[in-house]
Amino acid sequence: MRKLEFASLQVRDLAISKEFYTTRLGFEEAGIPNPEACVFKYNKGEASFAIRTPIGNLDGKELGIGASLWFAIEEEIEDLQARLLAKDVTLLGPVRETPFGKILIARDPDGYNITFLKSN
């Protein structure tokens, strides 16, 4: 069996993406110094990931196509939706019911889907 240990998203502008994830989505930096990346912790470090400067040339390439990170939340998803809308976060539709629970999908500046899940 294999387990995903860590995820890293390549972004075009590290400063813009860092501001988006911290100020608008509410993620916390993990405090790991790296000039080429920003590592986040979420829900007391249970799910960490990073955004990073490009590893290769991204000119003319679309980022985020087909990629989605899912984060379980404890709060009511409608409260999260209201908070994200107040911060001008682009949402891909309303809260939806799935077999896993309710989801809300936000789009980051590079087109990555960030899905929040409130389990049943």
C-alpha positions in Angstrom: 0.0 0.0 0.0 1.1 3.5 -0.7 0.2 6.6 1.2 0.5 10.2 0.0 2.8 11.9 2.5 3.0 15.4 1.0 1.7 17.5 -1.9 3.4 20.4 -3.6 1.8 22.8 -6.1 4.0 24.8 -8.6 2.8 28.4 -8.7 3.6 31.3 -11.0 4.0 33.9 -8.2 4.9 32.7 -4.8 4.0 35.9 -3.0 0.5 36.1 -4.5 -0.2 32.5 -3.8 1.1 32.7 -0.3 -1.2 35.7 0.4 -4.2 33.8 -1.1 -3.6 30.6 1.0 -2.9 32.4 4.3 -5.2 35.5 4.2 -8.1 34.2 2.2 -8.2 30.5 2.8 -6.9 30.6 6.4 -4.0 28.2 6.1 -1.0 28.6 8.4 2.6 28.5 7.5 4.5 25.6 9.0 7.5 27.8 9.8 9.9 25.9 7.6 12.2 28.5 5.9 12.6 28.0 2.2 13.0 30.9 -0.3 11.5 28.7 -3.1 8.5 27.4 -1.3 5.9 28.0 1.4 4.9 25.0 3.5 1.5 25.0 5.1 0.0 23.2 8.0 -3.7 22.8 8.4 -5.8 21.4 11.2 -2.9 21.3 13.6 -0.5 19.8 11.1 -2.6 16.8 10.1 -2.5 17.7 6.4 0.4 19.7 5.2 1.3 20.8 1.7 3.4 23.4 -0.1 3.3 25.9 -2.9 6.6 26.4 -4.7 8.3 28.3 -7.4 8.3 26.4 -10.7 10.7 23.4 -11.1 10.7 23.9 -14.8 9.5 26.5 -17.3 5.8 27.1 -17.0 5.4 29.7 -19.8 2.4 29.0 -21.9 1.3 26.1 -19.7 -2.0 25.8 -17.8 -1.6 25.0 -14.1 -4.2 23.3 -12.0 -6.0 21.4 -14.8 -7.3 18.2 -13.3 -5.8 18.7 -9.9 -7.7 19.0 -6.6 -6.6 18.9 -3.0 -9.2 17.9 -0.5 -9.3 19.1 3.1 -11.6 17.8 5.8 -13.1 20.6 7.9 -14.9 20.6 11.2 -16.9 23.8 11.0 -20.2 24.0 9.1 -19.4 24.3 5.4 -22.0 27.1 4.9 -20.0 29.2 7.4 -16.8 28.6 5.4 -18.7 29.4 2.2 -19.8 32.8 3.7 -16.3 33.6 4.9 -14.7 32.8 1.6 -17.2 34.8 -0.4 -16.6 37.8 1.9 -12.9 37.5 1.0 -13.6 37.4 -2.7 -12.5 33.8 -3.2 -13.7 32.3 -6.4 -15.9 29.3 -5.7 -16.8 26.7 -8.3 -20.5 26.6 -7.6 -22.5 26.2 -4.4 -22.1 23.7 -1.6 -22.7 20.3 -3.0 -23.8 17.0 -1.5 -21.6 14.0 -2.3 -21.4 10.4 -1.1 -18.6 11.6 1.2 -20.4 14.6 2.6 -20.8 18.2 1.7 -18.1 19.9 -0.4 -17.2 23.4 -1.4 -14.5 24.0 -4.1 -12.4 27.2 -4.2 -10.1 28.1 -7.2 -6.6 29.4 -6.4 -4.8 32.0 -8.5 -3.1 29.3 -10.7 -6.3 27.3 -11.3 -5.9 24.6 -8.7 -9.1 23.3 -7.1 -9.1 23.4 -3.3 -11.9 21.2 -2.1 -13.2 21.5 1.5 -15.2 18.5 2.8 -17.6 18.4 5.7 -18.1 14.6 6.3 -21.5 13.2 7.1 
